[in-house]
Amino acid sequence: MEQEKLTLPVKGMHCASCVSKVEAALAGVPGVIQASVNLATEKATVRLDSGRVTMADLRRAVRAAGYEIPEVIPTGAEAPDRERAERERENRLLRLKFLVGAVLTLPVLLGSFPQLFPWMPAVFRSPWVQLVLTTPVQFWVGLHFHVGFWNDVRHRSASMNSLVSIGTNAAYFFSVAVTFWPHTFMRLGAMTYYDTAGVLMTLIVVGRWLEARARGRTSEAIRRLMALAPSTARVIRGSAELDVPMAEVVMGDLIRVRPGERIAVDGEVTDGASAVDESMLTGESLPVEKRPGSRVIGGTVNRMGSFTFRATRVGKDTVLARIIRLVEEAQGSKAPIQRLADQVSAIFVPIVLVVSAVTFAVWWLWGPQPAFLFALTNFVAVLVIACPCAMGLATPTAIMVGTGKGAEHGVLIKSAGALELLHKARTVVLDKTGTLTVGRPVVTDIVPTTGMTADDLLALAAAAEQGSEHPLGEAVVTRAKELGLGLPAVSNFRAVPGHGIEARVGGQRLLLGNTRLMAESGVQPSAFQAAQRRLTEEGKTAMYVALDGTAVGIIAVADVLKPEARQTVAALHEMGIEVAMLTGDNRVTGEAIARQVGIDRVLAEVLPEDKAREIKRLQEEGRLVAMVGDGINDAPALAQADVGIAMGSGTDVAMEAADVTLMRGDLRGLVTALQLSRRTIRIIRENLVWAFGYNVILIPVAAGVLYPLWGILLSPILAGAAMALSSVSVVTNSLRLKRFRPALREEVSSVATDPICKMQVDPAKAAGSSVYKGQTYHFCAVSCKETFDKSPEKYATK
């Protein structure tokens, strides 16, 4: 049967106990395979059998547990706006309740201590005035706690609402009894506790308000990503250009983009040229040149120049929409490390209720006089100091900030489980082609015979290779064109499969190929054999060039390492990670490349279908393996690895199979992902230590265990303040992840300024350069260079 995954908002949750109850309710619905609830996002992710479960079934189950799934669930672009509006409305209400509570409670608090505040008007010492001031605080400011407690009673469960409602009501109603029957209770030494009830409720509400504000900041990454999408697109329909809503853009539409505008959807440039800022999505710091045939991504910014592109992906299929969806799913997922907190929270509130009851009984039976007052005070303190909220927020808030921060730096993490596993990885396997190397062959060495220049040798080879479709031949031709070499005329071209090519150049017979071609043609390349061995040991493919039976040189071609490869491997070693390389090349070539980078282990001569088997073999050695790849043939290995990491420059198949995607296709993103994972898990552990330690230490203190030794009792007011701050401290600690910065950043040795558009340009990646009066100018796009060349005196630096 086909399975379906739904993400549903759940209203009314306030603590880890609520999470456990909602999960149990959803899991109990026939047809539900798995249910996971996230307190930080207030959402449930449900995997179910399509057709067997209806929304009515899910709503009924959640309602039976005391919570609600809204009847109208916003979707699409309106969802984040609706959620933000609801969160802001909640924050305004909580702030109003805090202000009302503070205004009404402060006179009660000051009037309860005339010895400390003798200047306070005597009217505020009256229990009747204190009753009038406290009642709105108890039953309006704290209304949601009492409603939650009533729901708990109806459904025979318990949550944080139960603790707060029972504790404050005990103090309030005891005070009411003292107010109405003062003589009866005064003989027992009783006093009113209106200040305790009012201050407790106000402090707990202010803690809830601060927590809600902090939790809102954890989802900033999603809001920033949503903001990248423009609301309209300038679509060419017939002879007119129309501004149409994004929802009306369809595949195949031609869209015009002017300077400074955001690109509406994904597509391919058909006309014009420009430089596009993709830093918001990929982290690429410099603008990327676009020309006809180039791919553009929706949400990125056109810096200069106007161009037209054809829409290839719209709506939920765009890269931006997929990124938002992945980040939302990751933030809503649950890390395995959260399981302990969930198990404890399921029984936490009942245990606290039992402890509070035992505390009351012990103090009433064996405590000093007035025993009942000591019993009541400590009973209330135990109830209000217990905080299941901190346990429920410890993991999801850190996951939300961590995955959002990863998205900002071009690292997409699909799930909380992947984020947690990644920090344990001690072996990283790098696929060679396209991951460790640039993925295309380039000319690396030219060794000409005496009397011939390197350019002459390259021109001969490129002239012959013009008719070849072999990747090595294309590399030779490309290099010659980059150098602007003139190529002689060629005739009688013939490819020799597995050996090379032959042709006639200027009346001479030219051979270009391997040792076997030279031997079969009677050429003795002995003068170049030492160079050939050296180049082979370096992992390069050496091709002999011969004219009329005489070897005249060697041209070496290789799929060169990415510029950041050495830096990345060195950083991985510093982190204590073993690095292995997976390649289909022979062992000599593989080990040559490994030596250049410092890789520890080479898995060579591995066929595509055997890559997953090699990963499994490493896992059988007891290693937790992270695999990095980019091609379709890497997908099985990425799925087999404990954590699969796909290069964003690779195929969609690889990205779908992976747990993490490096959007820039830059290996330094791997180090960023590992560092972010380690930092996030450390924050989670700190949160859990605080959440558990807080409750384990302070609940016994509130119960009075220190009283027999040092006479120390914890005031219920201080207990309420501590509880209010505990959740805020956990969320605030998680927000420290917002300061995360990658250790490895793109290093630009020198930055030039484009004289036309004034953008910063890395000379090594410039789209073009021009020399004027002895000074070199670098350009971010071809169009800038063309503008400069027409009137260099106008733009040259004075």
SVG drawing of the C-alpha trace seen along z (x, -y; Angstrom):
<svg xmlns="http://www.w3.org/2000/svg" viewBox="-16 -60 83 67">
<polyline fill="none" stroke="black" stroke-width="0.4" points="0.0,0.0 1.2,-3.5 2.6,-5.5 2.1,-9.2 3.8,-11.7 1.9,-14.6 3.1,-17.6 0.3,-18.9 0.2,-21.9 -0.8,-20.9 -2.1,-23.5 -2.0,-23.4 1.4,-21.8 3.6,-23.3 6.0,-20.7 7.7,-17.4 4.9,-15.5 2.5,-17.0 4.8,-15.7 4.6,-12.2 0.8,-12.2 0.3,-13.5 2.7,-11.0 1.0,-8.2 -2.4,-9.4 -1.4,-9.6 0.5,-6.3 -2.7,-4.6 -4.7,-5.5 -5.0,-2.4 -3.0,-2.9 -0.5,-5.3 3.0,-3.9 5.0,-6.5 4.4,-9.7 6.9,-12.3 6.1,-15.5 8.3,-18.6 7.7,-20.9 9.8,-23.7 7.9,-23.9 4.6,-22.7 4.1,-20.3 3.5,-16.6 5.0,-14.5 2.9,-11.5 3.7,-8.6 0.6,-6.6 -1.0,-4.3 -2.8,-6.3 -6.5,-5.6 -6.7,-4.0 -6.4,-7.2 -8.4,-10.4 -7.8,-13.9 -10.9,-13.4 -9.3,-10.3 -6.1,-12.2 -8.1,-15.2 -10.2,-12.9 -7.2,-11.2 -5.4,-14.4 -8.5,-16.0 -9.0,-12.9 -5.5,-13.6 -6.5,-17.2 -4.9,-19.0 -6.1,-20.3 -5.2,-20.1 -6.7,-23.2 -9.6,-22.7 -7.9,-25.0 -4.2,-24.2 -2.4,-26.8 -0.3,-25.5 2.1,-26.9 3.4,-30.5 0.7,-31.5 1.8,-29.0 4.8,-30.9 2.9,-34.2 -0.1,-32.6 2.2,-30.9 4.2,-34.1 0.9,-36.1 -0.3,-33.5 3.0,-33.5 3.0,-37.3 -0.6,-37.2 0.4,-34.8 3.4,-37.0 1.2,-40.0 -1.3,-38.2 1.5,-36.8 3.0,-40.3 -0.3,-41.8 -0.9,-39.1 2.6,-39.7 1.9,-43.5 -1.5,-43.0 0.0,-40.4 2.9,-42.7 0.6,-45.7 -1.8,-43.8 0.7,-41.6 3.3,-44.3 1.1,-46.0 0.1,-42.6 3.8,-41.7 4.9,-45.0 1.8,-45.1 2.6,-41.6 5.9,-42.8 5.2,-46.0 8.4,-45.6 10.4,-45.9 8.1,-48.5 6.6,-50.6 5.8,-53.4 3.3,-51.2 -0.3,-52.4 -2.0,-50.3 -4.9,-49.5 -2.7,-47.0 -2.2,-45.0 -5.8,-44.1 -6.5,-40.5 -9.7,-41.6 -7.8,-44.1 -5.2,-41.4 -8.0,-39.0 -9.5,-41.4 -6.1,-42.1 -5.0,-38.5 -8.1,-37.0 -7.7,-38.4 -4.1,-37.2 -5.0,-33.7 -8.0,-33.2 -7.3,-35.4 -3.5,-35.7 -3.3,-32.0 -6.4,-30.9 -4.6,-28.7 -2.9,-26.7 -6.3,-26.0 -7.9,-25.0 -5.0,-22.7 -5.3,-21.2 -9.0,-20.6 -8.3,-18.9 -5.7,-16.7 -8.3,-15.7 -10.9,-14.9 -8.3,-12.7 -6.8,-11.2 -3.3,-12.5 -0.9,-15.1 1.3,-17.9 3.0,-21.0 -0.4,-22.7 -1.3,-20.3 1.7,-21.3 1.2,-25.1 -2.6,-25.0 -2.5,-22.7 0.4,-24.7 -1.0,-28.2 -4.6,-27.1 -3.4,-25.6 -1.8,-28.9 -4.8,-31.0 -7.6,-29.0 -5.8,-28.5 -5.5,-32.3 -9.2,-32.7 -10.0,-30.4 -7.8,-32.5 -9.5,-35.6 -13.1,-34.3 -12.4,-32.6 -9.4,-34.5 -10.0,-33.5 -10.1,-29.8 -6.8,-29.9 -5.0,-32.6 -5.0,-30.3 -2.9,-27.9 -0.5,-30.7 -1.8,-30.8 -1.3,-33.7 -2.4,-34.5 -0.3,-33.5 -1.8,-35.9 1.6,-37.2 2.9,-33.7 0.0,-32.8 0.2,-36.1 3.9,-36.3 4.2,-32.7 1.6,-33.0 3.2,-36.3 6.7,-34.8 5.5,-31.7 3.7,-33.7 6.7,-36.0 8.9,-32.9 6.4,-31.5 6.5,-34.9 10.3,-35.0 10.4,-31.4 8.0,-32.1 10.0,-35.1 13.2,-33.0 11.6,-30.1 10.4,-32.5 14.1,-33.4 15.0,-29.8 13.0,-29.6 14.5,-32.8 16.3,-30.7 13.0,-29.5 11.7,-33.0 14.8,-34.3 14.6,-31.6 10.9,-32.3 11.8,-36.0 14.1,-35.2 11.3,-34.4 9.9,-37.4 6.1,-37.9 5.9,-38.5 7.8,-37.7 8.2,-39.7 7.0,-37.2 7.2,-37.7 3.8,-36.7 3.6,-37.4 5.1,-40.9 4.3,-42.2 6.1,-41.9 3.7,-41.3 4.2,-41.3 2.4,-38.1 2.1,-36.5 4.5,-33.7 1.7,-31.1 0.9,-31.9 4.4,-31.2 4.5,-27.9 7.3,-25.9 8.5,-27.2 7.7,-30.8 10.3,-33.4 11.1,-35.7 13.0,-39.0 15.3,-39.9 16.5,-43.5 19.5,-44.6 18.9,-44.3 15.9,-42.0 15.5,-38.6 15.2,-35.7 11.7,-34.3 12.1,-30.6 14.8,-28.1 15.6,-28.2 18.2,-28.5 19.4,-31.7 18.4,-32.2 19.5,-35.8 21.8,-38.3 24.6,-38.0 25.1,-39.1 26.6,-38.2 24.3,-36.7 24.7,-36.8 24.0,-33.2 25.4,-33.7 21.9,-33.4 21.5,-29.9 25.0,-28.4 27.2,-30.6 29.3,-31.5 30.8,-34.8 31.5,-36.1 28.9,-36.7 28.6,-33.9 28.7,-34.8 25.7,-33.8 25.4,-33.6 23.1,-31.8 22.9,-28.2 23.8,-28.9 21.5,-27.7 19.9,-30.2 18.3,-29.6 15.1,-31.2 15.7,-33.5 19.2,-34.7 19.9,-38.3 20.8,-39.7 23.5,-42.2 23.9,-43.8 22.9,-43.5 19.5,-42.3 18.8,-38.8 16.0,-36.5 15.7,-32.9 13.3,-30.1 11.6,-28.6 12.5,-24.9 11.2,-24.5 8.4,-26.3 6.4,-26.1 7.4,-23.3 10.0,-21.9 12.4,-24.9 15.7,-24.6 14.6,-27.2 11.3,-25.4 13.2,-22.1 15.7,-23.7 12.9,-25.2 11.1,-21.9 14.3,-20.0 15.1,-22.6 11.5,-22.4 11.6,-18.6 15.0,-18.6 13.8,-21.1 10.7,-19.1 12.5,-15.8 13.6,-14.2 17.2,-13.3 17.9,-9.9 19.5,-11.8 16.0,-13.1 14.7,-9.6 16.0,-9.7 14.2,-13.0 11.0,-11.7 11.1,-8.5 11.7,-10.6 9.1,-13.2 6.4,-10.5 6.5,-9.8 7.9,-13.0 4.7,-14.9 3.1,-11.9 6.4,-11.5 6.4,-15.2 2.8,-14.9 3.7,-12.0 6.8,-13.7 4.8,-16.9 2.2,-14.8 4.8,-12.9 6.5,-16.3 3.2,-17.7 2.6,-14.6 6.1,-14.4 6.1,-18.1 2.6,-18.0 3.3,-14.8 6.8,-15.5 7.6,-19.1 8.1,-22.0 5.1,-24.2 3.2,-25.5 3.5,-22.2 0.6,-22.8 2.1,-26.0 5.5,-24.4 3.8,-21.5 1.8,-23.8 4.8,-26.0 7.1,-23.1 4.2,-21.4 3.7,-24.4 7.5,-24.9 7.9,-21.3 5.0,-21.7 6.1,-25.0 9.9,-24.3 9.5,-21.2 10.1,-22.0 9.4,-19.4 9.5,-22.3 13.3,-22.5 13.5,-18.7 11.2,-19.1 13.0,-22.1 16.6,-20.9 17.0,-19.1 14.5,-20.6 15.6,-24.2 19.2,-23.3 18.2,-21.3 16.2,-24.2 19.0,-26.7 21.7,-24.2 19.9,-23.1 19.0,-26.7 22.5,-27.9 23.7,-25.1 21.3,-26.3 22.8,-29.8 26.2,-28.4 25.1,-26.1 24.9,-22.9 21.5,-21.2 20.9,-18.7 17.8,-16.5 17.1,-15.2 18.1,-15.6 19.3,-12.0 21.8,-12.8 23.0,-15.8 23.6,-13.6 25.2,-10.7 27.6,-13.1 29.3,-14.2 30.2,-10.5 31.8,-9.9 35.5,-9.0 36.0,-7.9 35.1,-10.0 35.2,-8.4 35.6,-10.8 34.6,-9.8 37.4,-11.0 35.8,-12.2 33.8,-15.4 34.2,-15.3 37.9,-15.4 38.7,-16.6 37.0,-19.1 35.4,-16.3 36.9,-17.2 40.4,-16.7 42.7,-19.6 46.1,-20.0 48.7,-20.0 52.1,-19.5 53.6,-20.1 57.1,-18.6 58.4,-19.6 61.5,-18.3 64.5,-20.6 63.9,-23.3 60.1,-23.3 58.1,-25.5 55.3,-24.3 52.8,-26.5 53.9,-24.9 53.5,-21.4 50.1,-22.2 48.9,-23.8 49.8,-20.7 48.0,-18.4 45.0,-20.7 44.7,-20.9 44.6,-17.2 42.2,-16.8 39.6,-19.2 37.9,-16.3 37.9,-14.1 35.1,-13.8 37.3,-12.1 37.4,-14.0 41.2,-14.1 41.1,-15.6 38.6,-18.2 41.0,-19.2 43.8,-19.8 41.6,-21.9 40.2,-23.9 43.7,-24.8 44.8,-25.9 41.8,-28.2 42.4,-29.6 45.9,-30.6 44.6,-32.0 46.8,-29.8 46.4,-29.6 45.8,-26.0 47.3,-24.7 45.1,-23.0 44.5,-19.2 43.5,-16.5 43.1,-12.7 42.0,-12.6 41.5,-9.1 40.8,-7.9 42.5,-4.7 40.2,-3.3 42.0,-2.7 45.3,-4.1 44.9,-7.7 44.6,-9.6 46.5,-10.2 46.2,-13.0 48.2,-15.0 49.4,-18.5 51.3,-20.6 52.1,-17.6 53.5,-15.7 52.0,-12.6 51.1,-13.4 50.4,-10.8 49.0,-11.6 48.4,-8.8 49.7,-6.2 52.8,-4.0 51.0,-1.2 50.2,-3.6 53.8,-4.7 55.1,-1.1 52.7,0.0 53.7,-2.9 57.4,-2.3 58.1,-5.4 60.8,-5.2 59.9,-7.7 62.9,-6.8 63.9,-10.4 60.6,-11.1 60.2,-7.8 61.5,-9.3 59.1,-12.2 56.3,-9.7 57.0,-7.6 57.1,-10.8 53.8,-12.0 52.2,-8.6 53.4,-8.4 51.7,-11.8 48.4,-10.3 48.4,-12.0 47.6,-10.6 50.7,-11.2 50.1,-11.4 53.0,-11.2 53.2,-13.5 55.1,-12.3 55.8,-13.9 56.8,-11.7 57.9,-8.9 59.8,-11.0 58.6,-11.7 58.5,-15.5 57.0,-15.7 54.5,-14.7 51.2,-16.4 49.8,-15.3 46.2,-15.6 44.5,-14.9 41.4,-15.5 43.0,-17.9 42.3,-18.3 39.9,-21.0 41.8,-24.0 40.3,-23.4 41.1,-19.6 44.3,-19.7 43.0,-22.3 39.9,-20.2 41.8,-16.9 44.2,-18.7 41.2,-20.1 39.6,-16.6 42.8,-15.2 42.9,-17.9 39.4,-16.8 40.7,-13.2 39.0,-11.8 40.5,-9.2 40.1,-10.1 39.7,-7.5 39.4,-7.9 37.1,-5.7 38.1,-5.5 37.7,-3.4 41.3,-4.3 44.2,-1.9 46.0,-1.8 49.1,-3.7 47.0,-6.7 44.9,-6.6 47.8,-6.5 49.5,-9.3 46.5,-11.6 46.2,-10.5 49.8,-11.5 49.1,-15.0 46.3,-15.6 47.4,-13.5 44.7,-10.9 45.1,-8.0 43.6,-5.1 42.9,-4.4 40.1,-2.1 41.1,-1.8 39.8,0.1 36.3,0.1 33.5,0.5 30.4,-1.7 28.3,1.2 30.8,2.2 31.0,-1.2 28.3,-0.3 30.0,3.0 33.3,1.1 31.3,-1.2 29.8,1.9 33.2,3.5 34.4,0.4 31.3,0.5 32.0,4.1 35.4,3.0 33.4,1.1 33.6,-2.3 30.9,-4.9 31.3,-6.1 30.4,-9.3 30.5,-9.1 30.8,-12.1 29.9,-11.7 28.2,-13.5 27.2,-11.1 24.3,-8.7 26.7,-5.8 27.4,-7.1 23.7,-6.9 23.9,-3.3 27.1,-4.1 25.5,-7.3 22.5,-5.3 24.7,-2.5 26.8,-5.0 25.8,-6.0 25.7,-9.5 25.6,-10.2 26.8,-13.6 26.1,-14.8 27.9,-17.6 25.3,-20.2 27.1,-20.4 26.2,-16.7 23.0,-14.9 19.6,-15.0 19.7,-11.2 22.8,-11.6 21.2,-14.5 18.0,-12.5 20.0,-9.5 22.1,-11.7 21.4,-12.9 23.4,-16.1 23.9,-18.2 26.7,-20.7 25.0,-23.3 28.2,-25.0 29.9,-21.8 32.8,-23.0 34.6,-20.4 35.0,-22.9 31.3,-22.6 32.1,-19.0 34.2,-20.5 31.5,-23.1 28.9,-20.3 31.1,-18.2 31.9,-21.3 28.2,-22.3 27.2,-18.8 29.7,-18.7 28.7,-22.1 25.0,-21.4 25.3,-18.1 27.5,-19.8 24.8,-22.4 22.1,-19.7 24.1,-17.8 24.6,-21.0 20.8,-21.6 20.0,-18.1 22.5,-18.3 20.9,-21.6 17.3,-20.3 17.9,-17.1 20.3,-18.6 18.0,-21.4 15.1,-19.1 17.3,-16.4 18.9,-19.0 16.2,-21.6 13.2,-19.4 14.8,-17.8 15.8,-21.3 12.2,-22.5 11.0,-19.5 13.2,-20.6 16.0,-18.1 18.5,-20.8 16.3,-22.0 17.5,-19.4 21.2,-20.2 21.3,-24.0 17.7,-25.2 17.3,-26.1 13.9,-26.2 13.2,-27.3 10.5,-30.0 7.8,-29.2 8.4,-32.6 12.1,-31.7 11.0,-28.3 8.6,-29.9 11.3,-32.2 13.8,-29.4 11.2,-27.4 10.4,-30.3 14.1,-30.9 14.9,-27.2 13.2,-27.0 14.5,-30.4 18.0,-29.4 17.8,-26.3 16.4,-28.2 19.0,-31.0 21.8,-28.4 20.6,-26.9 20.6,-30.4 24.3,-30.6 24.6,-28.5 23.6,-31.6 27.1,-32.8 28.6,-29.7 31.1,-30.6 32.8,-28.0 36.5,-27.5 37.3,-27.1 36.3,-29.9 37.0,-30.7 40.4,-32.4 40.9,-35.1 44.5,-36.1 43.7,-39.4 40.4,-41.0 40.0,-43.4 37.2,-45.8 35.4,-45.6 35.7,-49.2 32.3,-49.0 29.9,-47.7 32.3,-48.2 31.8,-44.6 34.5,-42.6 36.2,-40.1 38.7,-37.3 41.3,-37.6 41.6,-33.9 37.9,-33.5 37.3,-36.7 35.2,-36.4 37.7,-38.4 40.7,-40.8 42.0,-43.7 45.3,-45.6 45.3,-49.4 48.3,-51.6 50.2,-48.8 47.5,-48.1 45.4,-45.0 41.6,-45.2 39.4,-42.3 35.7,-41.9 32.9,-40.0 31.1,-39.4 31.9,-39.5 29.5,-42.4 31.6,-44.5 34.7,-43.7 33.1,-44.6 31.9,-47.9 35.4,-48.7 37.1,-47.8 34.9,-50.2 36.1,-53.2 38.9,-52.2 39.9,-55.8 36.5,-56.5 36.7,-53.7 40.4,-53.3 41.7,-54.2 43.1,-57.8"/>
</svg>
